[in-house]
Amino acid sequence: MLISLRAMEYFTAVIRHGSIAKAAVELNIAASAVSTAIDQVEASFDLTLITRQRSRGIKANANGLAVARKFERLLEDYRSVIAEGADLKQALSGNLRIGYYAPIAPAFLPKILSSFVPKTNDISLDIEECDNDSAQNGLLNGQYDVILFVSEGARPSIEFDILVEAPAYCLLYESHSLATRSSVTIAEIAREPLVVLKRPVASTYYQNLFDELGHDPKIAAYANSTEMVRSLVGAEHGCAILNMLPQTATSYAGDRLVGLPISDPLPALSLAIGYDKTRPRRLVRHFVEACRKHFSIAGPERCTVES
């Protein structure tokens, strides 16, 4: 049994007015459309629900009145859901679920969030670290409202905006012999022990930088967090290649670090924000705008090492 919301609306209007003509006027449709809806409802239930009286309009029997009352409740619930959905879309409140690619977001995401979350604290944040693939999976399956990820290799179904292009740079401990240079080359880095960020996308990207220029790096250590890479470099286990630049030149262990540009022409990594552009909630739109504003004001020089 399939009865459309429109048929329910037409049927209840007829019962309310006791007249097909008056219901048609209220609904601004042809009387024949109202009459057809009545026939469809009766056919769906296989019951006679109203009596048509030539000169006195229509009259619902007991079954017709019962059906009309149930339709009214269904229509009321439907209108309530639609209204709540509209309010949710326009409200700067509720839960914002963010998936972020671990190596890139902690340096700037908290500051962005503090710039637009209202002091009334009507927004709750659910922030989850993930790899690039799981971030995209989460956006597609509804786990996240928005993701911050590296757009290289983005799936065709993911809609995103580029926030910043982050070139590769070399991270060195402060007393390293190359630390006083204005820049370094991939060939020079290849001669040093290398600490590699072992994350999807990142490790492949860094290996490709050496492969494309015909160098074979000497791997000293793998680490799956940016801060562990920085701490290992600070403890003089080797140098590293990274893209996003934290706002501190000190590792967790308190060692001083130096970031130098790489003079070779190398592809950058693109930091992007992914979200559903067709029907974004107001809260999502404000977060996206806050991200754009942050990078337009701070500029790429605040988070990258330019050649």
Stockholm file with secondary structure:
# STOCKHOLM 1.0

chainA/1-307         MLISLRAMEYFTAVIRHGSIAKAAVELNIAASAVSTAIDQVEASFDLTLITRQRSRGIKANANGLAVARKFERLLEDYRSVIAEGADLKQALSGNLRIGYYAPIAPAFLPKILSSFVPKTNDISLDIEECDNDSAQNGLLNGQYDVILFVSEGARPSIEFDILVEAPAYCLLYESHSLATRSSVTIAEIAREPLVVLKRPVASTYYQNLFDELGHDPKIAAYANSTEMVRSLVGAEHGCAILNMLPQTATSYAGDRLVGLPISDPLPALSLAIGYDKTRPRRLVRHFVEACRKHFSIAGPERCTVES
#=GR chainA/1-307 SS CCCCHHHHHHHHHHHHHTCHHHHHHHHTSCHHHHHHHHHHHHHHHTSCCEEEETTTEEEECHHHHHHHHHHHHHHHHHHHHHHHHHHHHHCSCEEEEEEEETTTSTTTHHHHHHHHSCTTCCEEEEEEEECHHHHHHHHHTTSCSEEEEECTTCCTTCCEEEEEEECCEEEEETTSTTTTSSCBCHHHHHTSEEEEECSTTHHHHHHHHHHHTTCCCEEEEEESSHHHHHHHHHTTSCEEEESSCCSCSBCTTSCBEEEEEBCSCCCCEEEEEEECSSSCCHHHHHHHHHHHHHHHHHCGGGTSCCC
#=GC SS_cons         CCCCHHHHHHHHHHHHHTCHHHHHHHHTSCHHHHHHHHHHHHHHHTSCCEEEETTTEEEECHHHHHHHHHHHHHHHHHHHHHHHHHHHHHCSCEEEEEEEETTTSTTTHHHHHHHHSCTTCCEEEEEEEECHHHHHHHHHTTSCSEEEEECTTCCTTCCEEEEEEECCEEEEETTSTTTTSSCBCHHHHHTSEEEEECSTTHHHHHHHHHHHTTCCCEEEEEESSHHHHHHHHHTTSCEEEESSCCSCSBCTTSCBEEEEEBCSCCCCEEEEEEECSSSCCHHHHHHHHHHHHHHHHHCGGGTSCCC
//
